[in-house]
Amino acid sequence: MSTLMNSLMLSCRKATFLIEKKSEEDLKWLEKMQLFFHTRMCDACLRYAHQSHLLDEAFTRHSNGNAEILTPLKPLSNEVKEKIIRKIQEQ
């Protein structure tokens, strides 16, 4: 049983590699299972997968001429800028 668990467990480095590989090609069955189990236990890698997917979609839309998804950000308010400066100075 422990051999099976060891073969299914991934490091975060390997999981992020598989996340990126998945966007380019189909994963093998074992890779799919490893990634599935890892992202069920690791919130950081699950967030990475979602963010990677969003970036892929945005770049695809942009390259297809649908750049409206990439709207510019609003400038930060002075209050927010001051909070950021205070946090930096506290460190």
Backbone torsions as a table, in degrees:
resi	resn	phi	psi	omega
1	MET	NA	-40.3	-178.5
2	SER	-67.7	-30.5	177.0
3	THR	-64.8	-41.1	177.0
4	LEU	-62.9	-45.5	179.8
5	MET	-63.0	-41.5	179.2
6	ASN	-63.5	-35.7	-179.9
7	SER	-73.5	-23.3	179.4
8	LEU	-89.2	-20.2	-176.2
9	MET	-81.9	134.0	179.7
10	LEU	-120.8	155.2	167.4
11	SER	-80.3	162.5	177.3
12	CYS	-63.2	-34.4	178.7
13	ARG	-61.4	-45.8	179.6
14	LYS	-68.0	-37.4	179.5
15	ALA	-63.8	-44.3	179.4
16	THR	-66.7	-34.0	174.9
17	PHE	-60.5	-45.5	-179.5
18	LEU	-66.7	-34.8	177.5
19	ILE	-60.9	-45.2	179.2
20	GLU	-70.2	-39.4	178.1
21	LYS	-61.2	-39.1	-178.9
22	LYS	-61.1	-30.7	179.9
23	SER	-74.8	-17.3	-178.5
24	GLU	-103.1	-31.2	-176.3
25	GLU	-155.4	167.8	177.6
26	ASP	-71.7	140.5	176.2
27	LEU	-84.8	154.1	173.3
28	LYS	-70.6	161.9	-177.0
29	TRP	-55.8	-47.5	-178.6
30	LEU	-63.2	-40.6	178.6
31	GLU	-63.2	-40.5	177.4
32	LYS	-60.5	-45.4	-179.5
33	MET	-65.4	-43.3	179.2
34	GLN	-60.8	-46.0	-179.4
35	LEU	-66.5	-40.3	178.2
36	PHE	-57.7	-51.2	-177.9
37	PHE	-67.2	-38.5	-179.2
38	HIS	-64.2	-45.9	-177.4
39	THR	-72.5	-15.4	174.0
40	ARG	-77.8	-21.4	-179.2
41	MET	-106.3	-17.4	-172.8
42	CYS	-119.9	103.6	-179.4
43	ASP	-63.1	-35.1	-178.6
44	ALA	-63.7	-44.1	179.7
45	CYS	-71.0	-33.5	176.1
46	LEU	-64.6	-43.9	176.2
47	ARG	-62.0	-41.7	178.3
48	TYR	-59.5	-42.8	179.5
49	ALA	-61.4	-43.9	179.4
50	HIS	-65.1	-44.3	-179.2
51	GLN	-66.0	-40.2	178.6
52	SER	-61.7	-42.4	178.6
53	HIS	-63.0	-43.6	179.3
54	LEU	-62.9	-41.6	178.0
55	LEU	-64.3	-42.9	177.8
56	ASP	-58.9	-43.9	178.8
57	GLU	-63.2	-44.7	-178.6
58	ALA	-62.9	-44.8	179.4
59	PHE	-66.2	-37.2	177.9
60	THR	-64.3	-46.1	179.2
61	ARG	-63.1	-41.4	-179.5
62	HIS	-63.8	-43.0	-178.4
63	SER	-70.6	-21.0	177.2
64	ASN	-91.3	7.2	176.8
65	GLY	89.3	7.5	178.5
66	ASN	-102.2	64.7	-173.0
67	ALA	-77.6	-3.1	-178.1
68	GLU	-62.3	-21.5	177.5
69	ILE	-67.0	-24.7	-177.5
70	LEU	-97.9	58.7	-180.0
71	THR	-72.8	146.1	-179.7
72	PRO	-66.7	151.3	179.4
73	LEU	-79.5	151.5	175.1
74	LYS	-72.4	146.7	176.6
75	PRO	-65.0	151.8	178.4
76	LEU	-72.1	144.4	175.9
77	SER	-72.5	161.1	178.7
78	ASN	-61.2	-35.5	179.1
79	GLU	-62.4	-44.7	179.8
80	VAL	-66.5	-41.9	177.6
81	LYS	-58.6	-42.9	179.9
82	GLU	-65.4	-39.4	177.3
83	LYS	-62.2	-41.9	179.4
84	ILE	-63.1	-45.0	179.5
85	ILE	-61.1	-42.8	179.0
86	ARG	-62.5	-43.6	-179.9
87	LYS	-62.2	-41.8	179.5
88	ILE	-64.4	-41.3	-178.1
89	GLN	-69.8	-28.2	178.7
90	GLU	-69.9	-23.9	-175.1
91	GLN	-80.1	NA	NA
